[in-house]
């Protein structure tokens, strides 16, 4: 009987955590997150501004010609 009460208490404790509100942790504004792709000539950057805008950019570099192309997308 004591084992049954212990199991019921544990289920109630862990079950209440499952019903809690979802928490989303976002980086601080102005934070720049940089990712290097599998291709060493590609860089992905994400920047979050204080006004709520997020800017994502992808830069491809061609070492043979010395040129680079950057594509940028902003969402506010």
Buried (B, 14 or more C-beta within 10 A) or exposed (E): EEEEEEEEEEEEEEEEEEEEEEEEEEEEEEEEEEEEEEEEEEBEBBBBEEEEEBBBBBBBBEEEEEEEEEEEEEEE
